[in-house]
Amino acid sequence: MYSFIRNDLIAMPPPIVCLVDDNVDFRLLASTVFDKYIPWYSLQVFADGRQFLEHLVLMESKPNLVILDQHMPDLSGYQVLLAFRTCWGIEKDW
């Protein structure tokens, strides 16, 4: 690995990355890339926005990064983003 990463010095949970995409091939590709190249990240994969939002309510801390597919059936990525921001009380900053 890289010499600047010293997990033995800091007892912190791994960064959480949530991937929300209805394309099974993209989810598999992303999982493979994360497992092979950045295994110290915790990748959580969701097939649709509702599944992600249901899981989000149960999370103790918000994810460090959320990757959203913009064009999903049922809920679009933008609708999921708005629900995520409301759930965590994040105000618009743009």
C-alpha positions in Angstrom: 0.0 0.0 0.0 1.0 3.6 0.3 3.5 4.7 3.0 1.4 7.7 4.1 -1.5 5.5 5.2 -1.0 4.4 8.8 -4.2 2.7 10.0 -2.3 1.4 13.0 -1.9 5.0 14.3 -5.5 6.1 14.1 -8.4 3.9 15.2 -11.0 5.5 13.0 -13.8 3.7 11.1 -13.2 3.4 7.4 -14.7 6.1 5.1 -18.1 5.1 3.9 -19.0 5.4 0.2 -22.5 4.7 -0.9 -23.2 3.8 -4.5 -26.8 4.0 -5.8 -27.2 2.7 -9.3 -29.8 0.5 -11.0 -27.2 -0.9 -13.5 -25.9 -4.2 -12.1 -22.8 -4.1 -14.3 -21.8 -0.7 -13.0 -22.3 -1.8 -9.4 -20.2 -4.9 -10.0 -17.4 -2.8 -11.7 -17.4 -0.3 -8.9 -17.2 -3.0 -6.3 -14.3 -4.7 -8.0 -12.4 -1.4 -8.3 -13.0 -0.5 -4.6 -12.0 -4.0 -3.5 -8.8 -4.1 -5.5 -7.5 -0.5 -5.4 -9.0 1.1 -2.3 -10.0 -1.7 0.1 -9.7 0.6 3.1 -13.0 2.3 2.0 -16.3 0.8 3.0 -18.4 0.6 -0.2 -22.1 0.1 0.3 -24.0 -0.6 -2.9 -27.7 0.0 -3.5 -29.9 -1.0 -6.5 -32.2 2.0 -6.2 -32.9 5.2 -4.3 -35.6 3.7 -2.0 -33.2 1.0 -0.8 -30.6 3.6 -0.1 -33.0 5.9 1.8 -34.3 3.0 3.9 -30.7 2.2 4.9 -29.9 5.8 5.5 -32.4 6.1 8.3 -30.6 3.3 10.1 -27.1 4.7 9.7 -25.4 6.3 12.8 -23.3 8.7 10.8 -23.7 10.0 7.3 -21.6 8.6 4.4 -18.4 10.4 3.4 -19.4 10.2 -0.3 -22.6 9.3 -2.1 -22.4 8.4 -5.8 -25.9 8.6 -7.4 -27.1 7.5 -10.8 -29.1 10.5 -12.1 -31.5 8.4 -14.3 -33.1 5.6 -12.2 -36.6 4.3 -12.3 -39.0 5.3 -9.4 -36.7 8.0 -7.8 -34.2 10.0 -9.8 -30.7 10.7 -8.4 -31.8 14.3 -7.8 -34.9 13.2 -5.8 -32.7 10.9 -3.7 -30.3 13.8 -3.1 -33.0 16.0 -1.8 -34.4 13.3 0.5 -30.8 12.6 1.7 -30.2 16.3 2.5 -33.6 16.5 4.3 -32.9 13.4 6.3 -29.6 14.7 7.6 -30.6 18.3 7.9 -28.2 19.6 5.4 -29.0 23.0 4.1 -28.3 24.0 0.5 -25.0 25.7 0.1 -25.1 26.5 -3.6 
